[in-house]
């Protein structure tokens, strides 16, 4: 008859193993929760509508004088435009400028209905540009009550080929 020797095996007690499994499940659940929360953006509204839909209603007239280097804007619609991004396309790439940052005379409240604006000489910012795309930025209210800005899609912008 064979006798089996009892070996000295060491392992984790069932209580500790259960606690570790529960802790890992809670941590994995928390990671997934935070990841999903990061994916959802806080909705910004303007005129009781999602601000992305309001971008469709933005109407502005813009002109650029290559000799003077000045941009002129007129808000011809009913939606106030808070600011503009200017996408400058050059050989080998592009860069995006913010009108408020490159021209300190931009009104702090933006362009209201019927408002006009003439920029300073921007030839230095646009040197080497092949295209200039003017993209409106709107201000709205978040769900928490804060005022936030939203950059409209490029399809709502105005393109100048130089």
N, C-alpha and C positions, 0 to 999 in steps of 0.2 A: 504494500500500500504506500502510495506517494503522499508525502506530507508537504503542504505548501507553507512556505515561510511567509510570515507577515512582514511585508516590507514597510520601511518607514516612509510613508508618503505624506507630503505636506501639500496643503491646498488652502483655498479660501473657504471660510465657513459659509454656509448657506445664507446667513443673515447679512454678512458683508457683501456677498455677491448680489443679493436682492437690492440692497441700498445702492450699490454701484449701478445696477441696471436702471433703477428708477432715476437716479441722478443723470445718467447719460440720456435717457428719454426726455427729461425736462430740458436739458441743455440743447438737444437737437430740436425740440419744439420751439424753444426760444430763438434759436438761430433762424429757423424757417419763418417765424413770425416777423422778426426784424427785417429779414430779406424781403418779404412781401410788402411790408410797410414802406420800405425804401423804394419799391417799384411804383407805388401809387403816389401821384402828385396831388397836392392840395389844390382844389379847384379855385380858380380866380374868376370872379364875375364882374361884369360891367353891364349896366342897364338890365339887371336881373337875368342876364344870359351868360353862358360860358364865354369867356373872353376870346377863345379861339374862334368862335362863331361870329363875334363882333368884328374880327379882322376883315371879314367879307364886306362889311359896310363902310370901311375906311375909304375915303375919296380925297385925294390930294393932287395938286398940280405942282410939278417940280420942273425947274429948268436949271441948266448949268451953262455958264459962260466960260468957254475955254480961254478966251483972251483975258478976262478979269479974274478967273478962278473962283467965281462966286456961285453958290447954290442959292436958288430962290425957291421958297415953298409957299403954297397957299392951301389952307384946309378948305376944300370945297364941299365937304360932306357934313354930316351931323355928329360924327364921332370925334371927340377931342384926341389929338395925337400928342402923346407925352414927350416922345423923343424919336430919333431916327438912328438906325445903324447904317453905316455905309460900307458896303463890301467892295473893296478895290481889287480888281483882278489885274494881275501883272504877268509878264512872261515867267512861267514856272511856278505860279501859285497865286494866292490871294491873302489879303489881310482885312480884318474888320475893324472899322473905326466907329466911335460913338460921337455923334454930333455935339452933345453936351460937353464932352471932354475936349474936343478940338476947337470949339467955338464957345467961349464963355458968355457971349451975348445971347445965347439961346434962352428963351423965356423959361423960368423955373417951373411954370405950370404947363408948359407946352403950347401947342397951337389949338385954340378953341375954334369953333365954327366960324368960318370967314377970316380967320387970322392969317397974317402973312409974316414972312421972315426972309431976310437977306443975310447970308453968311459973310464972314470976312474972307479974305483971299486964301483959298485952300489949295493953290497950285503946288505948294511944297508937299502937302499930304498926298496929292494925286499924281506926283511925278512918276513917270514910267507906267502909268495905268493904261490898260487897253479897254476896260469896262468899269463902270461904276454902277452899283446896284443900291438904290435907296430903299430901306426896309423900315416900315413904321413900327414903333414901340408904343403900346397902350398901357395905361395904368388902370388897375382894378382893385377889387377888395377880395381878400382871401376869406375862407370860412372862419378863420379866427379873428377877423375884423381888421387885419393889417392891410395897408396899401402896398400892393406888389405890382411889378411891371411884367409885361409879357411881350416878347419879340414875335411879331407875326411871321408867318412862313414867307419864304422868298417869292412865292407866286403872287403875293400882294404888294411886291415892291415895284419900283420903276427903274428900268435899265437904260443907261447911257453907254453907247459905244463910242470910244474916242479914237 
